[in-house]
């Protein structure tokens, strides 16, 4: 359950080639017809910045954003120090796109 919207979490499955980046896997999932959509803006200094997932957009006035978390194979949840344009998913990781506030 999302703490901001009180909506249930959604789970999707996709693949990424060896050493492929997360945004590529997200594009593959979006094009698969599974009902997953996302939007991002390109920051010239920092790369893609996730702005919307499944129609739910981040909002500066409401102080909301999409946080990237990763549930590692051993169960440890981390916040990567890179975003969707640079993160390289590993086998058996779960990517969590968490809509939250700041």
Phi and psi restraints in degrees (range 20) as a CNS / XPLOR table:
assign (resid 1 and name C) (resid 2 and name N)
       (resid 2 and name CA) (resid 2 and name C) 1.0 -79.8 20.0 2
assign (resid 2 and name N) (resid 2 and name CA)
       (resid 2 and name C) (resid 3 and name N) 1.0 130.0 20.0 2
assign (resid 2 and name C) (resid 3 and name N)
       (resid 3 and name CA) (resid 3 and name C) 1.0 -72.6 20.0 2
assign (resid 3 and name N) (resid 3 and name CA)
       (resid 3 and name C) (resid 4 and name N) 1.0 -19.2 20.0 2
assign (resid 3 and name C) (resid 4 and name N)
       (resid 4 and name CA) (resid 4 and name C) 1.0 -89.1 20.0 2
assign (resid 4 and name N) (resid 4 and name CA)
       (resid 4 and name C) (resid 5 and name N) 1.0 -45.9 20.0 2
assign (resid 4 and name C) (resid 5 and name N)
       (resid 5 and name CA) (resid 5 and name C) 1.0 -101.0 20.0 2
assign (resid 5 and name N) (resid 5 and name CA)
       (resid 5 and name C) (resid 6 and name N) 1.0 -10.8 20.0 2
assign (resid 5 and name C) (resid 6 and name N)
       (resid 6 and name CA) (resid 6 and name C) 1.0 57.1 20.0 2
assign (resid 6 and name N) (resid 6 and name CA)
       (resid 6 and name C) (resid 7 and name N) 1.0 30.4 20.0 2
assign (resid 6 and name C) (resid 7 and name N)
       (resid 7 and name CA) (resid 7 and name C) 1.0 -104.0 20.0 2
assign (resid 7 and name N) (resid 7 and name CA)
       (resid 7 and name C) (resid 8 and name N) 1.0 151.8 20.0 2
assign (resid 7 and name C) (resid 8 and name N)
       (resid 8 and name CA) (resid 8 and name C) 1.0 -67.9 20.0 2
assign (resid 8 and name N) (resid 8 and name CA)
       (resid 8 and name C) (resid 9 and name N) 1.0 149.8 20.0 2
assign (resid 8 and name C) (resid 9 and name N)
       (resid 9 and name CA) (resid 9 and name C) 1.0 -69.1 20.0 2
assign (resid 9 and name N) (resid 9 and name CA)
       (resid 9 and name C) (resid 10 and name N) 1.0 150.5 20.0 2
assign (resid 9 and name C) (resid 10 and name N)
       (resid 10 and name CA) (resid 10 and name C) 1.0 -116.3 20.0 2
assign (resid 10 and name N) (resid 10 and name CA)
       (resid 10 and name C) (resid 11 and name N) 1.0 144.8 20.0 2
assign (resid 10 and name C) (resid 11 and name N)
       (resid 11 and name CA) (resid 11 and name C) 1.0 -122.5 20.0 2
assign (resid 11 and name N) (resid 11 and name CA)
       (resid 11 and name C) (resid 12 and name N) 1.0 135.2 20.0 2
assign (resid 11 and name C) (resid 12 and name N)
       (resid 12 and name CA) (resid 12 and name C) 1.0 -132.2 20.0 2
assign (resid 12 and name N) (resid 12 and name CA)
       (resid 12 and name C) (resid 13 and name N) 1.0 156.8 20.0 2
assign (resid 12 and name C) (resid 13 and name N)
       (resid 13 and name CA) (resid 13 and name C) 1.0 -123.8 20.0 2
assign (resid 13 and name N) (resid 13 and name CA)
       (resid 13 and name C) (resid 14 and name N) 1.0 141.1 20.0 2
assign (resid 13 and name C) (resid 14 and name N)
       (resid 14 and name CA) (resid 14 and name C) 1.0 -154.0 20.0 2
assign (resid 14 and name N) (resid 14 and name CA)
       (resid 14 and name C) (resid 15 and name N) 1.0 -177.4 20.0 2
assign (resid 14 and name C) (resid 15 and name N)
       (resid 15 and name CA) (resid 15 and name C) 1.0 -127.0 20.0 2
assign (resid 15 and name N) (resid 15 and name CA)
       (resid 15 and name C) (resid 16 and name N) 1.0 163.4 20.0 2
assign (resid 15 and name C) (resid 16 and name N)
       (resid 16 and name CA) (resid 16 and name C) 1.0 -140.7 20.0 2
assign (resid 16 and name N) (resid 16 and name CA)
       (resid 16 and name C) (resid 17 and name N) 1.0 136.4 20.0 2
assign (resid 16 and name C) (resid 17 and name N)
       (resid 17 and name CA) (resid 17 and name C) 1.0 -67.6 20.0 2
assign (resid 17 and name N) (resid 17 and name CA)
       (resid 17 and name C) (resid 18 and name N) 1.0 160.0 20.0 2
assign (resid 17 and name C) (resid 18 and name N)
       (resid 18 and name CA) (resid 18 and name C) 1.0 -51.8 20.0 2
assign (resid 18 and name N) (resid 18 and name CA)
       (resid 18 and name C) (resid 19 and name N) 1.0 126.0 20.0 2
assign (resid 18 and name C) (resid 19 and name N)
       (resid 19 and name CA) (resid 19 and name C) 1.0 67.5 20.0 2
assign (resid 19 and name N) (resid 19 and name CA)
       (resid 19 and name C) (resid 20 and name N) 1.0 15.4 20.0 2
assign (resid 19 and name C) (resid 20 and name N)
       (resid 20 and name CA) (resid 20 and name C) 1.0 -77.0 20.0 2
assign (resid 20 and name N) (resid 20 and name CA)
       (resid 20 and name C) (resid 21 and name N) 1.0 154.1 20.0 2
assign (resid 20 and name C) (resid 21 and name N)
       (resid 21 and name CA) (resid 21 and name C) 1.0 -90.8 20.0 2
assign (resid 21 and name N) (resid 21 and name CA)
       (resid 21 and name C) (resid 22 and name N) 1.0 157.7 20.0 2
assign (resid 21 and name C) (resid 22 and name N)
       (resid 22 and name CA) (resid 22 and name C) 1.0 -60.0 20.0 2
assign (resid 22 and name N) (resid 22 and name CA)
       (resid 22 and name C) (resid 23 and name N) 1.0 -43.3 20.0 2
assign (resid 22 and name C) (resid 23 and name N)
       (resid 23 and name CA) (resid 23 and name C) 1.0 -60.4 20.0 2
assign (resid 23 and name N) (resid 23 and name CA)
       (resid 23 and name C) (resid 24 and name N) 1.0 -30.8 20.0 2
assign (resid 23 and name C) (resid 24 and name N)
       (resid 24 and name CA) (resid 24 and name C) 1.0 -65.6 20.0 2
assign (resid 24 and name N) (resid 24 and name CA)
       (resid 24 and name C) (resid 25 and name N) 1.0 -42.8 20.0 2
assign (resid 24 and name C) (resid 25 and name N)
       (resid 25 and name CA) (resid 25 and name C) 1.0 -65.2 20.0 2
assign (resid 25 and name N) (resid 25 and name CA)
       (resid 25 and name C) (resid 26 and name N) 1.0 -37.0 20.0 2
assign (resid 25 and name C) (resid 26 and name N)
       (resid 26 and name CA) (resid 26 and name C) 1.0 -66.5 20.0 2
assign (resid 26 and name N) (resid 26 and name CA)
       (resid 26 and name C) (resid 27 and name N) 1.0 -39.6 20.0 2
assign (resid 26 and name C) (resid 27 and name N)
       (resid 27 and name CA) (resid 27 and name C) 1.0 -64.1 20.0 2
assign (resid 27 and name N) (resid 27 and name CA)
       (resid 27 and name C) (resid 28 and name N) 1.0 -42.3 20.0 2
assign (resid 27 and name C) (resid 28 and name N)
       (resid 28 and name CA) (resid 28 and name C) 1.0 -60.0 20.0 2
assign (resid 28 and name N) (resid 28 and name CA)
       (resid 28 and name C) (resid 29 and name N) 1.0 -44.6 20.0 2
assign (resid 28 and name C) (resid 29 and name N)
       (resid 29 and name CA) (resid 29 and name C) 1.0 -64.4 20.0 2
assign (resid 29 and name N) (resid 29 and name CA)
       (resid 29 and name C) (resid 30 and name N) 1.0 -43.1 20.0 2
assign (resid 29 and name C) (resid 30 and name N)
       (resid 30 and name CA) (resid 30 and name C) 1.0 -61.2 20.0 2
assign (resid 30 and name N) (resid 30 and name CA)
       (resid 30 and name C) (resid 31 and name N) 1.0 -38.0 20.0 2
assign (resid 30 and name C) (resid 31 and name N)
       (resid 31 and name CA) (resid 31 and name C) 1.0 -81.4 20.0 2
assign (resid 31 and name N) (resid 31 and name CA)
       (resid 31 and name C) (resid 32 and name N) 1.0 -5.6 20.0 2
assign (resid 31 and name C) (resid 32 and name N)
       (resid 32 and name CA) (resid 32 and name C) 1.0 -81.0 20.0 2
assign (resid 32 and name N) (resid 32 and name CA)
       (resid 32 and name C) (resid 33 and name N) 1.0 -14.2 20.0 2
assign (resid 32 and name C) (resid 33 and name N)
       (resid 33 and name CA) (resid 33 and name C) 1.0 83.9 20.0 2
assign (resid 33 and name N) (resid 33 and name CA)
       (resid 33 and name C) (resid 34 and name N) 1.0 15.0 20.0 2
assign (resid 33 and name C) (resid 34 and name N)
       (resid 34 and name CA) (resid 34 and name C) 1.0 -80.5 20.0 2
assign (resid 34 and name N) (resid 34 and name CA)
       (resid 34 and name C) (resid 35 and name N) 1.0 -3.7 20.0 2
assign (resid 34 and name C) (resid 35 and name N)
       (resid 35 and name CA) (resid 35 and name C) 1.0 93.5 20.0 2
assign (resid 35 and name N) (resid 35 and name CA)
       (resid 35 and name C) (resid 36 and name N) 1.0 8.3 20.0 2
assign (resid 35 and name C) (resid 36 and name N)
       (resid 36 and name CA) (resid 36 and name C) 1.0 -95.4 20.0 2
assign (resid 36 and name N) (resid 36 and name CA)
       (resid 36 and name C) (resid 37 and name N) 1.0 129.4 20.0 2
assign (resid 36 and name C) (resid 37 and name N)
       (resid 37 and name CA) (resid 37 and name C) 1.0 -132.8 20.0 2
assign (resid 37 and name N) (resid 37 and name CA)
       (resid 37 and name C) (resid 38 and name N) 1.0 152.9 20.0 2
assign (resid 37 and name C) (resid 38 and name N)
       (resid 38 and name CA) (resid 38 and name C) 1.0 -154.3 20.0 2
assign (resid 38 and name N) (resid 38 and name CA)
       (resid 38 and name C) (resid 39 and name N) 1.0 158.4 20.0 2
assign (resid 38 and name C) (resid 39 and name N)
       (resid 39 and name CA) (resid 39 and name C) 1.0 -135.0 20.0 2
assign (resid 39 and name N) (resid 39 and name CA)
       (resid 39 and name C) (resid 40 and name N) 1.0 151.7 20.0 2
assign (resid 39 and name C) (resid 40 and name N)
       (resid 40 and name CA) (resid 40 and name C) 1.0 -147.8 20.0 2
assign (resid 40 and name N) (resid 40 and name CA)
       (resid 40 and name C) (resid 41 and name N) 1.0 161.5 20.0 2
assign (resid 40 and name C) (resid 41 and name N)
       (resid 41 and name CA) (resid 41 and name C) 1.0 -111.5 20.0 2
assign (resid 41 and name N) (resid 41 and name CA)
       (resid 41 and name C) (resid 42 and name N) 1.0 152.0 20.0 2
assign (resid 41 and name C) (resid 42 and name N)
       (resid 42 and name CA) (resid 42 and name C) 1.0 -97.5 20.0 2
assign (resid 42 and name N) (resid 42 and name CA)
       (resid 42 and name C) (resid 43 and name N) 1.0 117.7 20.0 2
assign (resid 42 and name C) (resid 43 and name N)
       (resid 43 and name CA) (resid 43 and name C) 1.0 -94.0 20.0 2
assign (resid 43 and name N) (resid 43 and name CA)
       (resid 43 and name C) (resid 44 and name N) 1.0 125.9 20.0 2
assign (resid 43 and name C) (resid 44 and name N)
       (resid 44 and name CA) (resid 44 and name C) 1.0 -64.4 20.0 2
assign (resid 44 and name N) (resid 44 and name CA)
       (resid 44 and name C) (resid 45 and name N) 1.0 -20.3 20.0 2
assign (resid 44 and name C) (resid 45 and name N)
       (resid 45 and name CA) (resid 45 and name C) 1.0 -98.2 20.0 2
assign (resid 45 and name N) (resid 45 and name CA)
       (resid 45 and name C) (resid 46 and name N) 1.0 -31.9 20.0 2
assign (resid 45 and name C) (resid 46 and name N)
       (resid 46 and name CA) (resid 46 and name C) 1.0 -119.0 20.0 2
assign (resid 46 and name N) (resid 46 and name CA)
       (resid 46 and name C) (resid 47 and name N) 1.0 -3.3 20.0 2
assign (resid 46 and name C) (resid 47 and name N)
       (resid 47 and name CA) (resid 47 and name C) 1.0 88.1 20.0 2
assign (resid 47 and name N) (resid 47 and name CA)
       (resid 47 and name C) (resid 48 and name N) 1.0 -159.2 20.0 2
assign (resid 47 and name C) (resid 48 and name N)
       (resid 48 and name CA) (resid 48 and name C) 1.0 -64.5 20.0 2
assign (resid 48 and name N) (resid 48 and name CA)
       (resid 48 and name C) (resid 49 and name N) 1.0 135.4 20.0 2
assign (resid 48 and name C) (resid 49 and name N)
       (resid 49 and name CA) (resid 49 and name C) 1.0 -119.9 20.0 2
assign (resid 49 and name N) (resid 49 and name CA)
       (resid 49 and name C) (resid 50 and name N) 1.0 115.0 20.0 2
assign (resid 49 and name C) (resid 50 and name N)
       (resid 50 and name CA) (resid 50 and name C) 1.0 -66.7 20.0 2
assign (resid 50 and name N) (resid 50 and name CA)
       (resid 50 and name C) (resid 51 and name N) 1.0 123.3 20.0 2
assign (resid 50 and name C) (resid 51 and name N)
       (resid 51 and name CA) (resid 51 and name C) 1.0 -112.6 20.0 2
assign (resid 51 and name N) (resid 51 and name CA)
       (resid 51 and name C) (resid 52 and name N) 1.0 -23.2 20.0 2
assign (resid 51 and name C) (resid 52 and name N)
       (resid 52 and name CA) (resid 52 and name C) 1.0 -155.0 20.0 2
assign (resid 52 and name N) (resid 52 and name CA)
       (resid 52 and name C) (resid 53 and name N) 1.0 140.2 20.0 2
assign (resid 52 and name C) (resid 53 and name N)
       (resid 53 and name CA) (resid 53 and name C) 1.0 -132.4 20.0 2
assign (resid 53 and name N) (resid 53 and name CA)
       (resid 53 and name C) (resid 54 and name N) 1.0 126.5 20.0 2
assign (resid 53 and name C) (resid 54 and name N)
       (resid 54 and name CA) (resid 54 and name C) 1.0 49.9 20.0 2
assign (resid 54 and name N) (resid 54 and name CA)
       (resid 54 and name C) (resid 55 and name N) 1.0 39.1 20.0 2
assign (resid 54 and name C) (resid 55 and name N)
       (resid 55 and name CA) (resid 55 and name C) 1.0 84.1 20.0 2
assign (resid 55 and name N) (resid 55 and name CA)
       (resid 55 and name C) (resid 56 and name N) 1.0 -5.2 20.0 2
assign (resid 55 and name C) (resid 56 and name N)
       (resid 56 and name CA) (resid 56 and name C) 1.0 -95.2 20.0 2
assign (resid 56 and name N) (resid 56 and name CA)
       (resid 56 and name C) (resid 57 and name N) 1.0 110.3 20.0 2
assign (resid 56 and name C) (resid 57 and name N)
       (resid 57 and name CA) (resid 57 and name C) 1.0 -97.0 20.0 2
assign (resid 57 and name N) (resid 57 and name CA)
       (resid 57 and name C) (resid 58 and name N) 1.0 145.1 20.0 2
assign (resid 57 and name C) (resid 58 and name N)
       (resid 58 and name CA) (resid 58 and name C) 1.0 -65.4 20.0 2
assign (resid 58 and name N) (resid 58 and name CA)
       (resid 58 and name C) (resid 59 and name N) 1.0 154.8 20.0 2
assign (resid 58 and name C) (resid 59 and name N)
       (resid 59 and name CA) (resid 59 and name C) 1.0 -147.3 20.0 2
assign (resid 59 and name N) (resid 59 and name CA)
       (resid 59 and name C) (resid 60 and name N) 1.0 119.9 20.0 2
assign (resid 59 and name C) (resid 60 and name N)
       (resid 60 and name CA) (resid 60 and name C) 1.0 -67.1 20.0 2
assign (resid 60 and name N) (resid 60 and name CA)
       (resid 60 and name C) (resid 61 and name N) 1.0 -35.2 20.0 2
assign (resid 60 and name C) (resid 61 and name N)
       (resid 61 and name CA) (resid 61 and name C) 1.0 -69.3 20.0 2
assign (resid 61 and name N) (resid 61 and name CA)
       (resid 61 and name C) (resid 62 and name N) 1.0 -30.2 20.0 2
assign (resid 61 and name C) (resid 62 and name N)
       (resid 62 and name CA) (resid 62 and name C) 1.0 -94.1 20.0 2
assign (resid 62 and name N) (resid 62 and name CA)
       (resid 62 and name C) (resid 63 and name N) 1.0 -0.1 20.0 2
assign (resid 62 and name C) (resid 63 and name N)
       (resid 63 and name CA) (resid 63 and name C) 1.0 57.6 20.0 2
assign (resid 63 and name N) (resid 63 and name CA)
       (resid 63 and name C) (resid 64 and name N) 1.0 44.0 20.0 2
assign (resid 63 and name C) (resid 64 and name N)
       (resid 64 and name CA) (resid 64 and name C) 1.0 -112.0 20.0 2
assign (resid 64 and name N) (resid 64 and name CA)
       (resid 64 and name C) (resid 65 and name N) 1.0 152.7 20.0 2
assign (resid 64 and name C) (resid 65 and name N)
       (resid 65 and name CA) (resid 65 and name C) 1.0 -157.9 20.0 2
assign (resid 65 and name N) (resid 65 and name CA)
       (resid 65 and name C) (resid 66 and name N) 1.0 167.6 20.0 2
assign (resid 65 and name C) (resid 66 and name N)
       (resid 66 and name CA) (resid 66 and name C) 1.0 -97.0 20.0 2
assign (resid 66 and name N) (resid 66 and name CA)
       (resid 66 and name C) (resid 67 and name N) 1.0 116.0 20.0 2
assign (resid 66 and name C) (resid 67 and name N)
       (resid 67 and name CA) (resid 67 and name C) 1.0 -95.2 20.0 2
assign (resid 67 and name N) (resid 67 and name CA)
       (resid 67 and name C) (resid 68 and name N) 1.0 133.2 20.0 2
assign (resid 67 and name C) (resid 68 and name N)
       (resid 68 and name CA) (resid 68 and name C) 1.0 -92.6 20.0 2
assign (resid 68 and name N) (resid 68 and name CA)
       (resid 68 and name C) (resid 69 and name N) 1.0 120.8 20.0 2
assign (resid 68 and name C) (resid 69 and name N)
       (resid 69 and name CA) (resid 69 and name C) 1.0 -125.8 20.0 2
assign (resid 69 and name N) (resid 69 and name CA)
       (resid 69 and name C) (resid 70 and name N) 1.0 156.0 20.0 2
assign (resid 69 and name C) (resid 70 and name N)
       (resid 70 and name CA) (resid 70 and name C) 1.0 -132.7 20.0 2
assign (resid 70 and name N) (resid 70 and name CA)
       (resid 70 and name C) (resid 71 and name N) 1.0 124.8 20.0 2
assign (resid 70 and name C) (resid 71 and name N)
       (resid 71 and name CA) (resid 71 and name C) 1.0 -91.1 20.0 2
assign (resid 71 and name N) (resid 71 and name CA)
       (resid 71 and name C) (resid 72 and name N) 1.0 105.3 20.0 2
assign (resid 71 and name C) (resid 72 and name N)
       (resid 72 and name CA) (resid 72 and name C) 1.0 -69.1 20.0 2
assign (resid 72 and name N) (resid 72 and name CA)
       (resid 72 and name C) (resid 73 and name N) 1.0 163.9 20.0 2
assign (resid 72 and name C) (resid 73 and name N)
       (resid 73 and name CA) (resid 73 and name C) 1.0 -54.8 20.0 2
assign (resid 73 and name N) (resid 73 and name CA)
       (resid 73 and name C) (resid 74 and name N) 1.0 -32.2 20.0 2
assign (resid 73 and name C) (resid 74 and name N)
       (resid 74 and name CA) (resid 74 and name C) 1.0 -83.9 20.0 2
assign (resid 74 and name N) (resid 74 and name CA)
       (resid 74 and name C) (resid 75 and name N) 1.0 -1.2 20.0 2
assign (resid 74 and name C) (resid 75 and name N)
       (resid 75 and name CA) (resid 75 and name C) 1.0 100.2 20.0 2
assign (resid 75 and name N) (resid 75 and name CA)
       (resid 75 and name C) (resid 76 and name N) 1.0 -3.3 20.0 2
assign (resid 75 and name C) (resid 76 and name N)
       (resid 76 and name CA) (resid 76 and name C) 1.0 -81.0 20.0 2
assign (resid 76 and name N) (resid 76 and name CA)
       (resid 76 and name C) (resid 77 and name N) 1.0 128.5 20.0 2
assign (resid 76 and name C) (resid 77 and name N)
       (resid 77 and name CA) (resid 77 and name C) 1.0 -95.4 20.0 2
assign (resid 77 and name N) (resid 77 and name CA)
       (resid 77 and name C) (resid 78 and name N) 1.0 126.2 20.0 2
assign (resid 77 and name C) (resid 78 and name N)
       (resid 78 and name CA) (resid 78 and name C) 1.0 -122.2 20.0 2
assign (resid 78 and name N) (resid 78 and name CA)
       (resid 78 and name C) (resid 79 and name N) 1.0 161.2 20.0 2
assign (resid 78 and name C) (resid 79 and name N)
       (resid 79 and name CA) (resid 79 and name C) 1.0 -109.6 20.0 2
assign (resid 79 and name N) (resid 79 and name CA)
       (resid 79 and name C) (resid 80 and name N) 1.0 106.0 20.0 2
assign (resid 79 and name C) (resid 80 and name N)
       (resid 80 and name CA) (resid 80 and name C) 1.0 -60.4 20.0 2
assign (resid 80 and name N) (resid 80 and name CA)
       (resid 80 and name C) (resid 81 and name N) 1.0 154.2 20.0 2
assign (resid 80 and name C) (resid 81 and name N)
       (resid 81 and name CA) (resid 81 and name C) 1.0 -89.5 20.0 2
assign (resid 81 and name N) (resid 81 and name CA)
       (resid 81 and name C) (resid 82 and name N) 1.0 10.8 20.0 2
assign (resid 81 and name C) (resid 82 and name N)
       (resid 82 and name CA) (resid 82 and name C) 1.0 -132.1 20.0 2
assign (resid 82 and name N) (resid 82 and name CA)
       (resid 82 and name C) (resid 83 and name N) 1.0 165.9 20.0 2
assign (resid 82 and name C) (resid 83 and name N)
       (resid 83 and name CA) (resid 83 and name C) 1.0 -99.9 20.0 2
assign (resid 83 and name N) (resid 83 and name CA)
       (resid 83 and name C) (resid 84 and name N) 1.0 -163.7 20.0 2
assign (resid 83 and name C) (resid 84 and name N)
       (resid 84 and name CA) (resid 84 and name C) 1.0 -65.5 20.0 2
assign (resid 84 and name N) (resid 84 and name CA)
       (resid 84 and name C) (resid 85 and name N) 1.0 -22.0 20.0 2
assign (resid 84 and name C) (resid 85 and name N)
       (resid 85 and name CA) (resid 85 and name C) 1.0 -82.4 20.0 2
assign (resid 85 and name N) (resid 85 and name CA)
       (resid 85 and name C) (resid 86 and name N) 1.0 -14.9 20.0 2
assign (resid 85 and name C) (resid 86 and name N)
       (resid 86 and name CA) (resid 86 and name C) 1.0 -122.8 20.0 2
assign (resid 86 and name N) (resid 86 and name CA)
       (resid 86 and name C) (resid 87 and name N) 1.0 -18.3 20.0 2
assign (resid 86 and name C) (resid 87 and name N)
       (resid 87 and name CA) (resid 87 and name C) 1.0 -69.7 20.0 2
assign (resid 87 and name N) (resid 87 and name CA)
       (resid 87 and name C) (resid 88 and name N) 1.0 132.3 20.0 2
assign (resid 87 and name C) (resid 88 and name N)
       (resid 88 and name CA) (resid 88 and name C) 1.0 -109.3 20.0 2
assign (resid 88 and name N) (resid 88 and name CA)
       (resid 88 and name C) (resid 89 and name N) 1.0 103.8 20.0 2
assign (resid 88 and name C) (resid 89 and name N)
       (resid 89 and name CA) (resid 89 and name C) 1.0 -64.2 20.0 2
assign (resid 89 and name N) (resid 89 and name CA)
       (resid 89 and name C) (resid 90 and name N) 1.0 144.8 20.0 2
assign (resid 89 and name C) (resid 90 and name N)
       (resid 90 and name CA) (resid 90 and name C) 1.0 -107.3 20.0 2
assign (resid 90 and name N) (resid 90 and name CA)
       (resid 90 and name C) (resid 91 and name N) 1.0 164.7 20.0 2
assign (resid 90 and name C) (resid 91 and name N)
       (resid 91 and name CA) (resid 91 and name C) 1.0 -57.3 20.0 2
assign (resid 91 and name N) (resid 91 and name CA)
       (resid 91 and name C) (resid 92 and name N) 1.0 139.9 20.0 2
assign (resid 91 and name C) (resid 92 and name N)
       (resid 92 and name CA) (resid 92 and name C) 1.0 67.2 20.0 2
assign (resid 92 and name N) (resid 92 and name CA)
       (resid 92 and name C) (resid 93 and name N) 1.0 18.1 20.0 2
assign (resid 92 and name C) (resid 93 and name N)
       (resid 93 and name CA) (resid 93 and name C) 1.0 -90.4 20.0 2
assign (resid 93 and name N) (resid 93 and name CA)
       (resid 93 and name C) (resid 94 and name N) 1.0 151.4 20.0 2
assign (resid 93 and name C) (resid 94 and name N)
       (resid 94 and name CA) (resid 94 and name C) 1.0 -113.8 20.0 2
assign (resid 94 and name N) (resid 94 and name CA)
       (resid 94 and name C) (resid 95 and name N) 1.0 122.2 20.0 2
assign (resid 94 and name C) (resid 95 and name N)
       (resid 95 and name CA) (resid 95 and name C) 1.0 -87.8 20.0 2
assign (resid 95 and name N) (resid 95 and name CA)
       (resid 95 and name C) (resid 96 and name N) 1.0 130.1 20.0 2
assign (resid 95 and name C) (resid 96 and name N)
       (resid 96 and name CA) (resid 96 and name C) 1.0 -117.2 20.0 2
assign (resid 96 and name N) (resid 96 and name CA)
       (resid 96 and name C) (resid 97 and name N) 1.0 119.6 20.0 2
assign (resid 96 and name C) (resid 97 and name N)
       (resid 97 and name CA) (resid 97 and name C) 1.0 -102.1 20.0 2
assign (resid 97 and name N) (resid 97 and name CA)
       (resid 97 and name C) (resid 98 and name N) 1.0 103.1 20.0 2
assign (resid 97 and name C) (resid 98 and name N)
       (resid 98 and name CA) (resid 98 and name C) 1.0 -104.2 20.0 2
assign (resid 98 and name N) (resid 98 and name CA)
       (resid 98 and name C) (resid 99 and name N) 1.0 116.8 20.0 2
assign (resid 98 and name C) (resid 99 and name N)
       (resid 99 and name CA) (resid 99 and name C) 1.0 -80.0 20.0 2
assign (resid 99 and name N) (resid 99 and name CA)
       (resid 99 and name C) (resid 100 and name N) 1.0 118.1 20.0 2
assign (resid 99 and name C) (resid 100 and name N)
       (resid 100 and name CA) (resid 100 and name C) 1.0 -147.3 20.0 2
assign (resid 100 and name N) (resid 100 and name CA)
       (resid 100 and name C) (resid 101 and name N) 1.0 -179.2 20.0 2
assign (resid 100 and name C) (resid 101 and name N)
       (resid 101 and name CA) (resid 101 and name C) 1.0 -112.9 20.0 2
assign (resid 101 and name N) (resid 101 and name CA)
       (resid 101 and name C) (resid 102 and name N) 1.0 162.1 20.0 2
